[in-house]
Amino acid sequence: MSHDPRFPGAHIISIHGKTPQIHDTAFIAPGAVIIGDVVIGAGSSIWYNCVVRADVFTIRIGERTNVQDGSVLHCDPPRPGDEAGCPLVIGDDVLIGHMACVHGCTIHDRGFVGLGAIVMNKAVIGSDAMLAAGAMLTERKVMGERELWAGRPAVKMKDLTDGAIAGMRVGVMHYAENAKHHAAAVREGAG
């Protein structure tokens, strides 16, 4: 296990010859565990007690995306009959709420995963779309742009208004700014 001096208290782990690649401006909170073939973009934040585990395939997280406390991100490898496998691909400006489970799916730019929601293999969340708190997006389901889905299993409820989308963008900016404050507090505490 490696302790990257840029991210005091976080666990950055290489496995199978793959080391997480994390942008210098990202915030990785103490207690977070980042494993294997992970790339995390500029200004993104992985909050307290998250697990981002790319031990069997790839996880790519764009810029200014936040993965909130206690969330678990994973993927599935290619297999016979499914050579594409189930990488986890997360775009820019994505909000992933506390305690979400996000597995082998695609979340396009500005997508939103609510608190405690589950996203399963090969599911897709479109740009500016929102999966409600506690919802479960089952395997291979595709949410279109600007849609709100809810339930277990999740179904489309409605199209999102411009106001709802603006609110999600405010959330992204809040987390990007708050991450800077937490990073400074963690560095100060570690020094």
Phi and psi in degrees as a GROMACS rama.xvg file:
@    title "Ramachandran Plot"
@    xaxis  label "Phi"
@    yaxis  label "Psi"
@TYPE xy
-115.124  140.652  SER-2
-109.759  101.585  HIS-3
-71.4566  121.905  ASP-4
-62.0409  -17.4076  PRO-5
-72.661  -21.7818  ARG-6
-131.498  73.4678  PHE-7
-56.4808  133.196  PRO-8
85.0456  -9.56727  GLY-9
-88.4497  155.587  ALA-10
-111.419  113.324  HIS-11
-109.628  115.199  ILE-12
-120.971  127.438  ILE-13
-88.0188  142.339  SER-14
-150.892  143.553  ILE-15
53.6709  36.1538  HIS-16
75.1522  9.97915  GLY-17
-113.239  128.766  LYS-18
-116.735  133.329  THR-19
-54.8936  137.89  PRO-20
-108.936  109.948  GLN-21
-122.003  125.835  ILE-22
-62.1317  144.237  HIS-23
-57.6856  -27.8884  ASP-24
-90.3586  0.731912  THR-25
-74.5694  157.003  ALA-26
-112.825  121.952  PHE-27
-116.186  112.453  ILE-28
-72.9005  153.558  ALA-29
-55.271  139.113  PRO-30
91.1779  -16.358  GLY-31
-72.0281  147.836  ALA-32
-125.006  120.756  VAL-33
-118.25  121.346  ILE-34
-128.706  127.046  ILE-35
81.0374  -139.444  GLY-36
-81.4158  68.6338  ASP-37
-114.519  137.756  VAL-38
-123.863  127.361  VAL-39
-122.003  124.893  ILE-40
-82.2172  175.459  GLY-41
-58.8306  136.314  ALA-42
72.4288  5.01085  GLY-43
-81.0863  162.612  SER-44
-139.128  134.094  SER-45
-116.417  114.741  ILE-46
-88.6374  -177.024  TRP-47
-56.2116  131.671  TYR-48
62.6666  27.7537  ASN-49
-84.094  153.705  CYS-50
-122.603  123.951  VAL-51
-120.08  98.5462  VAL-52
-115.147  102.604  ARG-53
-109.851  57.8589  ALA-54
-84.5877  -22.2847  ASP-55
-115.676  -14.3455  VAL-56
-162.569  -159.63  PHE-57
-103.704  148.175  THR-58
-128.358  126.696  ILE-59
-123.889  124.646  ARG-60
-121.703  126.35  ILE-61
-74.8454  -154.699  GLY-62
-93.6208  145.153  GLU-63
60.0022  20.3813  ARG-64
-87.2577  142.877  THR-65
-121.698  137.363  ASN-66
-116.852  108.848  VAL-67
-84.0725  166.547  GLN-68
-43.0933  131.509  ASP-69
78.6687  5.55797  GLY-70
-77.7765  154.606  SER-71
-123.747  126.159  VAL-72
-119.914  130.794  LEU-73
-149.835  -179.603  HIS-74
-153.022  172.516  CYS-75
-125.308  146.55  ASP-76
-78.8466  165.323  PRO-77
-60.7342  146.964  PRO-78
-139.547  162.278  ARG-79
-54.5096  129.028  PRO-80
87.9233  -12.2279  GLY-81
-142.791  65.341  ASP-82
-65.0947  -20.1795  GLU-83
-74.3519  -23.3101  ALA-84
63.248  -164.492  GLY-85
-131.083  74.621  CYS-86
-68.0744  160.308  PRO-87
-105.204  119.187  LEU-88
-123.585  117.29  VAL-89
-121.976  127.264  ILE-90
-78.1914  -159.128  GLY-91
-87.2428  150.729  ASP-92
59.2416  35.0211  ASP-93
-91.6144  141.305  VAL-94
-108.174  123.319  LEU-95
-119.82  113.562  ILE-96
-70.1517  167.513  GLY-97
-53.7399  139.814  HIS-98
61.7865  25.9522  MET-99
-79.0176  153.696  ALA-100
-119.563  115.348  CYS-101
-122.514  117.596  VAL-102
-134.007  115.686  HIS-103
54.0747  39.6843  GLY-104
-125.872  -175.191  CYS-105
-125.548  129.364  THR-106
-120.857  115.144  ILE-107
-75.7344  168.773  HIS-108
-48.6891  135.878  ASP-109
67.3966  16.7166  ARG-110
-71.6856  163.047  GLY-111
-136.721  130.051  PHE-112
-117.912  117.832  VAL-113
-72.796  170.139  GLY-114
-52.5051  129.702  LEU-115
67.4657  11.1015  GLY-116
-77.2289  160.389  ALA-117
-124.551  132.237  ILE-118
-123.822  122.61  VAL-119
-99.649  173.053  MET-120
-49.4892  136.445  ASN-121
63.431  8.8073  LYS-122
-74.9434  158.467  ALA-123
-134.464  131.002  VAL-124
-109.898  119.232  ILE-125
-71.9848  169.029  GLY-126
-58.7444  138.386  SER-127
60.1291  20.9124  ASP-128
-98.1776  155.954  ALA-129
-129.604  124.562  MET-130
-96.2313  119.375  LEU-131
-65.8773  160.387  ALA-132
-54.655  135.591  ALA-133
75.7186  -0.954382  GLY-134
-76.5135  159.929  ALA-135
-127.907  111.657  MET-136
-90.1466  108.914  LEU-137
-76.6684  169.109  THR-138
-53.2747  132.711  GLU-139
70.2773  3.05291  ARG-140
-71.4526  143.656  LYS-141
-122.965  117.926  VAL-142
-90.9505  128.446  MET-143
-75.37  172.539  GLY-144
-61.3767  141.353  GLU-145
63.4528  24.8903  ARG-146
-103.564  148.23  GLU-147
-107.453  124.108  LEU-148
-118.75  146.215  TRP-149
-149.187  164.031  ALA-150
101.632  173.344  GLY-151
-132.328  96.3135  ARG-152
-75.1623  154.597  PRO-153
-71.5853  142.226  ALA-154
-134.824  159.14  VAL-155
-67.2651  131.581  LYS-156
-100.876  -44.0466  MET-157
-171.845  174.15  LYS-158
-87.7309  145.29  ASP-159
-81.0304  145.671  LEU-160
-80.9841  164.391  THR-161
-59.1654  -36.2608  ASP-162
-63.7691  -41.4139  GLY-163
-64.7088  -40.7069  ALA-164
-66.818  -40.2975  ILE-165
-61.3919  -38.3918  ALA-166
-62.2349  -39.1935  GLY-167
-64.4293  -38.325  MET-168
-67.429  -34.8613  ARG-169
-62.8183  -40.6886  VAL-170
-59.7038  -41.7242  GLY-171
-61.6743  -46.7594  VAL-172
-63.7943  -39.8132  MET-173
-59.6059  -47.5188  HIS-174
-66.9142  -37.4761  TYR-175
-62.5287  -42.0733  ALA-176
-71.6928  -44.3326  GLU-177
-62.9684  -35.1266  ASN-178
-60.504  -36.94  ALA-179
-62.4625  -42.1861  LYS-180
-65.4274  -42.5574  HIS-181
-65.4631  -41.4637  HIS-182
-60.2987  -42.1578  ALA-183
-64.7995  -41.5933  ALA-184
-65.4963  -39.7568  ALA-185
-66.5039  -44.1027  VAL-186
-61.6364  -42.4682  ARG-187
-62.618  -41.5643  GLU-188
-68.68  -30.1925  GLY-189
-80.217  -21.425  ALA-190
